[in-house]
Amino acid sequence: MRLCLRLLIDELFLNGNHGNGAPPHLEISESVKGSQTTRPGHDHTKPIALGHLSLIRHTKSLLMEQEVADTLRPLPVPTPETQHFWDGTKNGELRLQTCSDCHHTYFPPRPFCPQCGSRNVAVTVASGRGTLDSYVISHRPHKAFDGPYAIALVALEEGPRMMSNIVGCDQTPEALQLDMPLVVTFEEAGENIYLPLFTPVGVST
């Protein structure tokens, strides 16, 4: 993406050529005449138009956003349906929802019961305990992790299953035993978001 954007800057903005051999008819800033960035073969007599400067600033902003995205774990964006869940993780609580009609407890959050369709649902605080139901170990490098990391499916004590990461132990098949007991822990990820992760029972994180 960065390469494409930089080519866009070089070919469209700095060259000042729209394919017809003539420079764009836009107001020229006197302050940038003679100080514009050039490259080999560029016509030094063509100033940069103000409209082009705005596009360059926008493109540089996109490049900066891409560089940030390359270094951080993607963060969730709370919605009205999920706000209670993220408020809970910030307070050290794993919050689920329970139907008041059929008593089904479910996850992920939604405004109606997936079992019976009732909208008579309430937020409940889970115990935070569960077992390792399934997992895969990713060996693909990721800047948010050091070495291989497990992507796990955790069966919560209340019934729902939740995808998360396992921390506090080696990321190997020998350490990650199916049905091993787990307990939730919360990791601050930035932007006031706390992620629910799981660790083997008896391990301090």
Biotite code that builds the C-alpha atoms (Angstrom):
import biotite.structure as struc

atoms = struc.array([
    struc.Atom([0.000, 0.000, 0.000], chain_id="A", res_id=1, res_name="MET", atom_name="CA", element="C"),
    struc.Atom([2.814, 2.413, 0.896], chain_id="A", res_id=2, res_name="ARG", atom_name="CA", element="C"),
    struc.Atom([4.489, 1.759, -2.453], chain_id="A", res_id=3, res_name="LEU", atom_name="CA", element="C"),
    struc.Atom([1.290, 2.524, -4.375], chain_id="A", res_id=4, res_name="CYS", atom_name="CA", element="C"),
    struc.Atom([0.723, 5.727, -2.424], chain_id="A", res_id=5, res_name="LEU", atom_name="CA", element="C"),
    struc.Atom([4.286, 6.901, -2.940], chain_id="A", res_id=6, res_name="ARG", atom_name="CA", element="C"),
    struc.Atom([3.990, 6.231, -6.671], chain_id="A", res_id=7, res_name="LEU", atom_name="CA", element="C"),
    struc.Atom([0.783, 8.252, -6.609], chain_id="A", res_id=8, res_name="LEU", atom_name="CA", element="C"),
    struc.Atom([2.660, 11.170, -5.078], chain_id="A", res_id=9, res_name="ILE", atom_name="CA", element="C"),
    struc.Atom([5.526, 10.904, -7.576], chain_id="A", res_id=10, res_name="ASP", atom_name="CA", element="C"),
    struc.Atom([3.476, 10.508, -10.724], chain_id="A", res_id=11, res_name="GLU", atom_name="CA", element="C"),
    struc.Atom([0.402, 12.619, -10.055], chain_id="A", res_id=12, res_name="LEU", atom_name="CA", element="C"),
    struc.Atom([1.329, 15.309, -7.564], chain_id="A", res_id=13, res_name="PHE", atom_name="CA", element="C"),
    struc.Atom([4.997, 16.140, -7.969], chain_id="A", res_id=14, res_name="LEU", atom_name="CA", element="C"),
    struc.Atom([5.112, 15.772, -11.733], chain_id="A", res_id=15, res_name="ASN", atom_name="CA", element="C"),
    struc.Atom([2.204, 18.179, -12.200], chain_id="A", res_id=16, res_name="GLY", atom_name="CA", element="C"),
    struc.Atom([1.094, 16.262, -15.335], chain_id="A", res_id=17, res_name="ASN", atom_name="CA", element="C"),
    struc.Atom([-2.473, 15.065, -15.901], chain_id="A", res_id=18, res_name="HIS", atom_name="CA", element="C"),
    struc.Atom([-1.728, 13.143, -19.067], chain_id="A", res_id=19, res_name="GLY", atom_name="CA", element="C"),
    struc.Atom([-2.282, 15.994, -21.559], chain_id="A", res_id=20, res_name="ASN", atom_name="CA", element="C"),
    struc.Atom([1.144, 17.568, -21.232], chain_id="A", res_id=21, res_name="GLY", atom_name="CA", element="C"),
    struc.Atom([-0.192, 20.745, -19.620], chain_id="A", res_id=22, res_name="ALA", atom_name="CA", element="C"),
    struc.Atom([0.026, 21.745, -15.961], chain_id="A", res_id=23, res_name="PRO", atom_name="CA", element="C"),
    struc.Atom([-3.259, 22.161, -14.039], chain_id="A", res_id=24, res_name="PRO", atom_name="CA", element="C"),
    struc.Atom([-4.822, 25.635, -14.016], chain_id="A", res_id=25, res_name="HIS", atom_name="CA", element="C"),
    struc.Atom([-4.920, 26.194, -10.267], chain_id="A", res_id=26, res_name="LEU", atom_name="CA", element="C"),
    struc.Atom([-3.803, 29.036, -8.027], chain_id="A", res_id=27, res_name="GLU", atom_name="CA", element="C"),
    struc.Atom([-0.098, 28.850, -7.311], chain_id="A", res_id=28, res_name="ILE", atom_name="CA", element="C"),
    struc.Atom([1.396, 29.557, -3.923], chain_id="A", res_id=29, res_name="SER", atom_name="CA", element="C"),
    struc.Atom([4.249, 32.038, -4.156], chain_id="A", res_id=30, res_name="GLU", atom_name="CA", element="C"),
    struc.Atom([5.803, 30.542, -1.025], chain_id="A", res_id=31, res_name="SER", atom_name="CA", element="C"),
    struc.Atom([6.436, 27.194, -2.670], chain_id="A", res_id=32, res_name="VAL", atom_name="CA", element="C"),
    struc.Atom([7.846, 28.437, -5.974], chain_id="A", res_id=33, res_name="LYS", atom_name="CA", element="C"),
    struc.Atom([11.402, 27.267, -6.291], chain_id="A", res_id=34, res_name="GLY", atom_name="CA", element="C"),
    struc.Atom([11.144, 25.100, -3.148], chain_id="A", res_id=35, res_name="SER", atom_name="CA", element="C"),
    struc.Atom([9.077, 22.170, -4.396], chain_id="A", res_id=36, res_name="GLN", atom_name="CA", element="C"),
    struc.Atom([10.366, 18.626, -4.177], chain_id="A", res_id=37, res_name="THR", atom_name="CA", element="C"),
    struc.Atom([11.776, 17.422, -7.462], chain_id="A", res_id=38, res_name="THR", atom_name="CA", element="C"),
    struc.Atom([13.151, 14.218, -8.916], chain_id="A", res_id=39, res_name="ARG", atom_name="CA", element="C"),
    struc.Atom([15.439, 13.389, -11.858], chain_id="A", res_id=40, res_name="PRO", atom_name="CA", element="C"),
    struc.Atom([13.849, 14.496, -15.126], chain_id="A", res_id=41, res_name="GLY", atom_name="CA", element="C"),
    struc.Atom([11.341, 16.792, -13.408], chain_id="A", res_id=42, res_name="HIS", atom_name="CA", element="C"),
    struc.Atom([10.618, 20.185, -14.962], chain_id="A", res_id=43, res_name="ASP", atom_name="CA", element="C"),
    struc.Atom([11.891, 22.640, -12.317], chain_id="A", res_id=44, res_name="HIS", atom_name="CA", element="C"),
    struc.Atom([9.837, 25.460, -13.843], chain_id="A", res_id=45, res_name="THR", atom_name="CA", element="C"),
    struc.Atom([6.524, 23.788, -12.916], chain_id="A", res_id=46, res_name="LYS", atom_name="CA", element="C"),
    struc.Atom([5.390, 24.899, -9.440], chain_id="A", res_id=47, res_name="PRO", atom_name="CA", element="C"),
    struc.Atom([3.206, 22.789, -7.184], chain_id="A", res_id=48, res_name="ILE", atom_name="CA", element="C"),
    struc.Atom([-0.460, 23.778, -7.163], chain_id="A", res_id=49, res_name="ALA", atom_name="CA", element="C"),
    struc.Atom([-2.259, 24.403, -3.890], chain_id="A", res_id=50, res_name="LEU", atom_name="CA", element="C"),
    struc.Atom([-4.791, 21.726, -4.721], chain_id="A", res_id=51, res_name="GLY", atom_name="CA", element="C"),
    struc.Atom([-1.948, 19.245, -5.117], chain_id="A", res_id=52, res_name="HIS", atom_name="CA", element="C"),
    struc.Atom([-0.485, 20.230, -1.744], chain_id="A", res_id=53, res_name="LEU", atom_name="CA", element="C"),
    struc.Atom([-3.762, 19.309, -0.073], chain_id="A", res_id=54, res_name="SER", atom_name="CA", element="C"),
    struc.Atom([-3.741, 15.909, -1.751], chain_id="A", res_id=55, res_name="LEU", atom_name="CA", element="C"),
    struc.Atom([-0.126, 15.353, -0.758], chain_id="A", res_id=56, res_name="ILE", atom_name="CA", element="C"),
    struc.Atom([-0.921, 16.112, 2.888], chain_id="A", res_id=57, res_name="ARG", atom_name="CA", element="C"),
    struc.Atom([-3.846, 13.683, 2.765], chain_id="A", res_id=58, res_name="HIS", atom_name="CA", element="C"),
    struc.Atom([-1.703, 10.967, 1.202], chain_id="A", res_id=59, res_name="THR", atom_name="CA", element="C"),
    struc.Atom([1.035, 11.438, 3.802], chain_id="A", res_id=60, res_name="LYS", atom_name="CA", element="C"),
    struc.Atom([-1.646, 11.059, 6.474], chain_id="A", res_id=61, res_name="SER", atom_name="CA", element="C"),
    struc.Atom([-2.695, 7.751, 4.917], chain_id="A", res_id=62, res_name="LEU", atom_name="CA", element="C"),
    struc.Atom([0.917, 6.595, 4.957], chain_id="A", res_id=63, res_name="LEU", atom_name="CA", element="C"),
    struc.Atom([1.236, 7.459, 8.651], chain_id="A", res_id=64, res_name="MET", atom_name="CA", element="C"),
    struc.Atom([-1.992, 5.594, 9.468], chain_id="A", res_id=65, res_name="GLU", atom_name="CA", element="C"),
    struc.Atom([-0.721, 2.552, 7.587], chain_id="A", res_id=66, res_name="GLN", atom_name="CA", element="C"),
    struc.Atom([2.557, 2.620, 9.535], chain_id="A", res_id=67, res_name="GLU", atom_name="CA", element="C"),
    struc.Atom([0.641, 2.733, 12.843], chain_id="A", res_id=68, res_name="VAL", atom_name="CA", element="C"),
    struc.Atom([-1.611, -0.108, 11.720], chain_id="A", res_id=69, res_name="ALA", atom_name="CA", element="C"),
    struc.Atom([1.472, -2.181, 10.891], chain_id="A", res_id=70, res_name="ASP", atom_name="CA", element="C"),
    struc.Atom([2.778, -1.923, 14.457], chain_id="A", res_id=71, res_name="THR", atom_name="CA", element="C"),
    struc.Atom([-0.329, -2.392, 16.622], chain_id="A", res_id=72, res_name="LEU", atom_name="CA", element="C"),
    struc.Atom([-2.817, -5.139, 17.339], chain_id="A", res_id=73, res_name="ARG", atom_name="CA", element="C"),
    struc.Atom([-6.137, -4.262, 15.654], chain_id="A", res_id=74, res_name="PRO", atom_name="CA", element="C"),
    struc.Atom([-8.498, -2.892, 18.306], chain_id="A", res_id=75, res_name="LEU", atom_name="CA", element="C"),
    struc.Atom([-12.269, -3.351, 18.490], chain_id="A", res_id=76, res_name="PRO", atom_name="CA", element="C"),
    struc.Atom([-14.575, -0.375, 18.160], chain_id="A", res_id=77, res_name="VAL", atom_name="CA", element="C"),
    struc.Atom([-17.392, -0.478, 20.745], chain_id="A", res_id=78, res_name="PRO", atom_name="CA", element="C"),
    struc.Atom([-20.937, -0.137, 19.407], chain_id="A", res_id=79, res_name="THR", atom_name="CA", element="C"),
    struc.Atom([-24.217, 0.393, 21.287], chain_id="A", res_id=80, res_name="PRO", atom_name="CA", element="C"),
    struc.Atom([-24.680, -3.410, 21.259], chain_id="A", res_id=81, res_name="GLU", atom_name="CA", element="C"),
    struc.Atom([-21.186, -4.164, 22.608], chain_id="A", res_id=82, res_name="THR", atom_name="CA", element="C"),
    struc.Atom([-20.523, -1.150, 24.854], chain_id="A", res_id=83, res_name="GLN", atom_name="CA", element="C"),
    struc.Atom([-21.541, -3.037, 28.028], chain_id="A", res_id=84, res_name="HIS", atom_name="CA", element="C"),
    struc.Atom([-18.998, -5.756, 27.232], chain_id="A", res_id=85, res_name="PHE", atom_name="CA", element="C"),
    struc.Atom([-16.066, -3.341, 26.848], chain_id="A", res_id=86, res_name="TRP", atom_name="CA", element="C"),
    struc.Atom([-17.179, -1.355, 29.899], chain_id="A", res_id=87, res_name="ASP", atom_name="CA", element="C"),
    struc.Atom([-16.999, -4.653, 31.774], chain_id="A", res_id=88, res_name="GLY", atom_name="CA", element="C"),
    struc.Atom([-13.500, -5.581, 30.613], chain_id="A", res_id=89, res_name="THR", atom_name="CA", element="C"),
    struc.Atom([-12.302, -2.125, 31.653], chain_id="A", res_id=90, res_name="LYS", atom_name="CA", element="C"),
    struc.Atom([-13.646, -2.887, 35.145], chain_id="A", res_id=91, res_name="ASN", atom_name="CA", element="C"),
    struc.Atom([-12.201, -6.392, 35.270], chain_id="A", res_id=92, res_name="GLY", atom_name="CA", element="C"),
    struc.Atom([-15.501, -8.140, 34.478], chain_id="A", res_id=93, res_name="GLU", atom_name="CA", element="C"),
    struc.Atom([-16.383, -10.594, 31.727], chain_id="A", res_id=94, res_name="LEU", atom_name="CA", element="C"),
    struc.Atom([-19.967, -9.676, 30.859], chain_id="A", res_id=95, res_name="ARG", atom_name="CA", element="C"),
    struc.Atom([-22.372, -11.955, 29.002], chain_id="A", res_id=96, res_name="LEU", atom_name="CA", element="C"),
    struc.Atom([-26.097, -11.699, 28.319], chain_id="A", res_id=97, res_name="GLN", atom_name="CA", element="C"),
    struc.Atom([-28.862, -13.966, 29.611], chain_id="A", res_id=98, res_name="THR", atom_name="CA", element="C"),
    struc.Atom([-32.391, -14.289, 28.293], chain_id="A", res_id=99, res_name="CYS", atom_name="CA", element="C"),
    struc.Atom([-34.991, -13.677, 30.994], chain_id="A", res_id=100, res_name="SER", atom_name="CA", element="C"),
    struc.Atom([-37.528, -15.875, 29.151], chain_id="A", res_id=101, res_name="ASP", atom_name="CA", element="C"),
    struc.Atom([-35.618, -19.058, 28.243], chain_id="A", res_id=102, res_name="CYS", atom_name="CA", element="C"),
    struc.Atom([-32.589, -18.439, 30.547], chain_id="A", res_id=103, res_name="HIS", atom_name="CA", element="C"),
    struc.Atom([-30.097, -18.988, 27.723], chain_id="A", res_id=104, res_name="HIS", atom_name="CA", element="C"),
    struc.Atom([-26.729, -17.289, 28.270], chain_id="A", res_id=105, res_name="THR", atom_name="CA", element="C"),
    struc.Atom([-24.970, -16.215, 25.105], chain_id="A", res_id=106, res_name="TYR", atom_name="CA", element="C"),
    struc.Atom([-22.029, -14.477, 23.452], chain_id="A", res_id=107, res_name="PHE", atom_name="CA", element="C"),
    struc.Atom([-21.231, -12.397, 21.362], chain_id="A", res_id=108, res_name="PRO", atom_name="CA", element="C"),
    struc.Atom([-23.468, -9.494, 22.410], chain_id="A", res_id=109, res_name="PRO", atom_name="CA", element="C"),
    struc.Atom([-26.725, -8.818, 20.589], chain_id="A", res_id=110, res_name="ARG", atom_name="CA", element="C"),
    struc.Atom([-30.019, -7.180, 21.586], chain_id="A", res_id=111, res_name="PRO", atom_name="CA", element="C"),
    struc.Atom([-32.066, -10.408, 21.332], chain_id="A", res_id=112, res_name="PHE", atom_name="CA", element="C"),
    struc.Atom([-31.740, -14.011, 22.464], chain_id="A", res_id=113, res_name="CYS", atom_name="CA", element="C"),
    struc.Atom([-30.361, -16.278, 19.688], chain_id="A", res_id=114, res_name="PRO", atom_name="CA", element="C"),
    struc.Atom([-32.186, -19.215, 21.259], chain_id="A", res_id=115, res_name="GLN", atom_name="CA", element="C"),
    struc.Atom([-35.783, -17.951, 21.368], chain_id="A", res_id=116, res_name="CYS", atom_name="CA", element="C"),
    struc.Atom([-35.637, -14.488, 19.773], chain_id="A", res_id=117, res_name="GLY", atom_name="CA", element="C"),
    struc.Atom([-36.804, -12.669, 22.895], chain_id="A", res_id=118, res_name="SER", atom_name="CA", element="C"),
    struc.Atom([-35.564, -9.137, 23.502], chain_id="A", res_id=119, res_name="ARG", atom_name="CA", element="C"),
    struc.Atom([-36.073, -9.560, 27.232], chain_id="A", res_id=120, res_name="ASN", atom_name="CA", element="C"),
    struc.Atom([-32.372, -9.991, 27.962], chain_id="A", res_id=121, res_name="VAL", atom_name="CA", element="C"),
    struc.Atom([-30.104, -8.840, 30.780], chain_id="A", res_id=122, res_name="ALA", atom_name="CA", element="C"),
    struc.Atom([-26.364, -8.332, 31.193], chain_id="A", res_id=123, res_name="VAL", atom_name="CA", element="C"),
    struc.Atom([-24.752, -10.816, 33.587], chain_id="A", res_id=124, res_name="THR", atom_name="CA", element="C"),
    struc.Atom([-21.223, -11.072, 34.958], chain_id="A", res_id=125, res_name="VAL", atom_name="CA", element="C"),
    struc.Atom([-19.506, -14.361, 34.127], chain_id="A", res_id=126, res_name="ALA", atom_name="CA", element="C"),
    struc.Atom([-17.268, -16.236, 36.531], chain_id="A", res_id=127, res_name="SER", atom_name="CA", element="C"),
    struc.Atom([-14.319, -15.817, 34.165], chain_id="A", res_id=128, res_name="GLY", atom_name="CA", element="C"),
    struc.Atom([-13.583, -19.549, 34.312], chain_id="A", res_id=129, res_name="ARG", atom_name="CA", element="C"),
    struc.Atom([-13.524, -21.890, 31.344], chain_id="A", res_id=130, res_name="GLY", atom_name="CA", element="C"),
    struc.Atom([-11.698, -24.699, 29.589], chain_id="A", res_id=131, res_name="THR", atom_name="CA", element="C"),
    struc.Atom([-9.606, -24.906, 26.428], chain_id="A", res_id=132, res_name="LEU", atom_name="CA", element="C"),
    struc.Atom([-11.966, -26.227, 23.771], chain_id="A", res_id=133, res_name="ASP", atom_name="CA", element="C"),
    struc.Atom([-9.770, -25.916, 20.667], chain_id="A", res_id=134, res_name="SER", atom_name="CA", element="C"),
    struc.Atom([-6.817, -23.933, 19.344], chain_id="A", res_id=135, res_name="TYR", atom_name="CA", element="C"),
    struc.Atom([-4.298, -23.405, 16.580], chain_id="A", res_id=136, res_name="VAL", atom_name="CA", element="C"),
    struc.Atom([-0.731, -22.155, 16.954], chain_id="A", res_id=137, res_name="ILE", atom_name="CA", element="C"),
    struc.Atom([0.201, -19.433, 14.492], chain_id="A", res_id=138, res_name="SER", atom_name="CA", element="C"),
    struc.Atom([3.857, -19.239, 13.459], chain_id="A", res_id=139, res_name="HIS", atom_name="CA", element="C"),
    struc.Atom([3.292, -16.264, 11.197], chain_id="A", res_id=140, res_name="ARG", atom_name="CA", element="C"),
    struc.Atom([5.222, -13.266, 12.594], chain_id="A", res_id=141, res_name="PRO", atom_name="CA", element="C"),
    struc.Atom([3.076, -10.575, 14.183], chain_id="A", res_id=142, res_name="HIS", atom_name="CA", element="C"),
    struc.Atom([4.377, -7.429, 15.867], chain_id="A", res_id=143, res_name="LYS", atom_name="CA", element="C"),
    struc.Atom([1.921, -7.808, 18.757], chain_id="A", res_id=144, res_name="ALA", atom_name="CA", element="C"),
    struc.Atom([3.426, -11.160, 19.776], chain_id="A", res_id=145, res_name="PHE", atom_name="CA", element="C"),
    struc.Atom([6.876, -12.582, 20.482], chain_id="A", res_id=146, res_name="ASP", atom_name="CA", element="C"),
    struc.Atom([7.182, -15.799, 18.520], chain_id="A", res_id=147, res_name="GLY", atom_name="CA", element="C"),
    struc.Atom([4.343, -18.302, 17.936], chain_id="A", res_id=148, res_name="PRO", atom_name="CA", element="C"),
    struc.Atom([0.993, -17.592, 19.589], chain_id="A", res_id=149, res_name="TYR", atom_name="CA", element="C"),
    struc.Atom([-2.168, -19.589, 20.190], chain_id="A", res_id=150, res_name="ALA", atom_name="CA", element="C"),
    struc.Atom([-5.547, -18.586, 18.809], chain_id="A", res_id=151, res_name="ILE", atom_name="CA", element="C"),
    struc.Atom([-7.916, -20.390, 21.145], chain_id="A", res_id=152, res_name="ALA", atom_name="CA", element="C"),
    struc.Atom([-11.575, -21.225, 21.523], chain_id="A", res_id=153, res_name="LEU", atom_name="CA", element="C"),
    struc.Atom([-12.485, -21.126, 25.206], chain_id="A", res_id=154, res_name="VAL", atom_name="CA", element="C"),
    struc.Atom([-15.614, -22.835, 26.555], chain_id="A", res_id=155, res_name="ALA", atom_name="CA", element="C"),
    struc.Atom([-16.903, -20.611, 29.333], chain_id="A", res_id=156, res_name="LEU", atom_name="CA", element="C"),
    struc.Atom([-18.372, -22.087, 32.505], chain_id="A", res_id=157, res_name="GLU", atom_name="CA", element="C"),
    struc.Atom([-21.718, -20.455, 31.667], chain_id="A", res_id=158, res_name="GLU", atom_name="CA", element="C"),
    struc.Atom([-21.952, -22.195, 28.261], chain_id="A", res_id=159, res_name="GLY", atom_name="CA", element="C"),
    struc.Atom([-20.863, -19.762, 25.509], chain_id="A", res_id=160, res_name="PRO", atom_name="CA", element="C"),
    struc.Atom([-17.564, -20.161, 23.698], chain_id="A", res_id=161, res_name="ARG", atom_name="CA", element="C"),
    struc.Atom([-15.208, -17.237, 23.135], chain_id="A", res_id=162, res_name="MET", atom_name="CA", element="C"),
    struc.Atom([-12.209, -16.800, 20.841], chain_id="A", res_id=163, res_name="MET", atom_name="CA", element="C"),
    struc.Atom([-9.155, -15.367, 22.566], chain_id="A", res_id=164, res_name="SER", atom_name="CA", element="C"),
    struc.Atom([-5.445, -15.846, 23.180], chain_id="A", res_id=165, res_name="ASN", atom_name="CA", element="C"),
    struc.Atom([-3.772, -17.970, 25.853], chain_id="A", res_id=166, res_name="ILE", atom_name="CA", element="C"),
    struc.Atom([-1.079, -16.241, 27.906], chain_id="A", res_id=167, res_name="VAL", atom_name="CA", element="C"),
    struc.Atom([1.113, -17.218, 30.833], chain_id="A", res_id=168, res_name="GLY", atom_name="CA", element="C"),
    struc.Atom([2.375, -20.486, 29.354], chain_id="A", res_id=169, res_name="CYS", atom_name="CA", element="C"),
    struc.Atom([4.440, -21.823, 26.462], chain_id="A", res_id=170, res_name="ASP", atom_name="CA", element="C"),
    struc.Atom([2.693, -21.695, 23.111], chain_id="A", res_id=171, res_name="GLN", atom_name="CA", element="C"),
    struc.Atom([3.272, -25.375, 22.379], chain_id="A", res_id=172, res_name="THR", atom_name="CA", element="C"),
    struc.Atom([1.036, -28.463, 22.086], chain_id="A", res_id=173, res_name="PRO", atom_name="CA", element="C"),
    struc.Atom([2.700, -29.840, 25.223], chain_id="A", res_id=174, res_name="GLU", atom_name="CA", element="C"),
    struc.Atom([1.633, -26.816, 27.289], chain_id="A", res_id=175, res_name="ALA", atom_name="CA", element="C"),
    struc.Atom([-1.763, -26.295, 25.661], chain_id="A", res_id=176, res_name="LEU", atom_name="CA", element="C"),
    struc.Atom([-3.786, -29.336, 26.618], chain_id="A", res_id=177, res_name="GLN", atom_name="CA", element="C"),
    struc.Atom([-7.416, -29.597, 25.556], chain_id="A", res_id=178, res_name="LEU", atom_name="CA", element="C"),
    struc.Atom([-9.920, -29.221, 28.416], chain_id="A", res_id=179, res_name="ASP", atom_name="CA", element="C"),
    struc.Atom([-7.276, -27.587, 30.622], chain_id="A", res_id=180, res_name="MET", atom_name="CA", element="C"),
    struc.Atom([-8.869, -25.140, 33.106], chain_id="A", res_id=181, res_name="PRO", atom_name="CA", element="C"),
    struc.Atom([-8.459, -21.463, 32.291], chain_id="A", res_id=182, res_name="LEU", atom_name="CA", element="C"),
    struc.Atom([-9.274, -18.169, 33.925], chain_id="A", res_id=183, res_name="VAL", atom_name="CA", element="C"),
    struc.Atom([-9.743, -14.772, 32.311], chain_id="A", res_id=184, res_name="VAL", atom_name="CA", element="C"),
    struc.Atom([-7.266, -11.942, 32.628], chain_id="A", res_id=185, res_name="THR", atom_name="CA", element="C"),
    struc.Atom([-7.494, -8.471, 31.113], chain_id="A", res_id=186, res_name="PHE", atom_name="CA", element="C"),
    struc.Atom([-4.805, -6.733, 29.095], chain_id="A", res_id=187, res_name="GLU", atom_name="CA", element="C"),
    struc.Atom([-4.798, -3.007, 28.389], chain_id="A", res_id=188, res_name="GLU", atom_name="CA", element="C"),
    struc.Atom([-4.440, -2.640, 24.623], chain_id="A", res_id=189, res_name="ALA", atom_name="CA", element="C"),
    struc.Atom([-4.689, 1.150, 24.293], chain_id="A", res_id=190, res_name="GLY", atom_name="CA", element="C"),
    struc.Atom([-7.462, 3.624, 23.489], chain_id="A", res_id=191, res_name="GLU", atom_name="CA", element="C"),
    struc.Atom([-9.248, 2.625, 26.726], chain_id="A", res_id=192, res_name="ASN", atom_name="CA", element="C"),
    struc.Atom([-9.733, -0.952, 25.468], chain_id="A", res_id=193, res_name="ILE", atom_name="CA", element="C"),
    struc.Atom([-9.012, -3.956, 27.701], chain_id="A", res_id=194, res_name="TYR", atom_name="CA", element="C"),
    struc.Atom([-8.884, -7.339, 25.964], chain_id="A", res_id=195, res_name="LEU", atom_name="CA", element="C"),
    struc.Atom([-10.053, -10.534, 27.707], chain_id="A", res_id=196, res_name="PRO", atom_name="CA", element="C"),
    struc.Atom([-7.282, -13.120, 27.502], chain_id="A", res_id=197, res_name="LEU", atom_name="CA", element="C"),
    struc.Atom([-7.049, -16.482, 29.262], chain_id="A", res_id=198, res_name="PHE", atom_name="CA", element="C"),
    struc.Atom([-4.347, -18.103, 31.323], chain_id="A", res_id=199, res_name="THR", atom_name="CA", element="C"),
    struc.Atom([-4.045, -21.596, 32.853], chain_id="A", res_id=200, res_name="PRO", atom_name="CA", element="C"),
    struc.Atom([-5.468, -21.829, 36.367], chain_id="A", res_id=201, res_name="VAL", atom_name="CA", element="C"),
    struc.Atom([-2.762, -21.279, 38.947], chain_id="A", res_id=202, res_name="GLY", atom_name="CA", element="C"),
    struc.Atom([-0.575, -19.123, 36.699], chain_id="A", res_id=203, res_name="VAL", atom_name="CA", element="C"),
    struc.Atom([-0.039, -15.491, 37.728], chain_id="A", res_id=204, res_name="SER", atom_name="CA", element="C"),
    struc.Atom([0.167, -12.987, 34.833], chain_id="A", res_id=205, res_name="THR", atom_name="CA", element="C"),
])
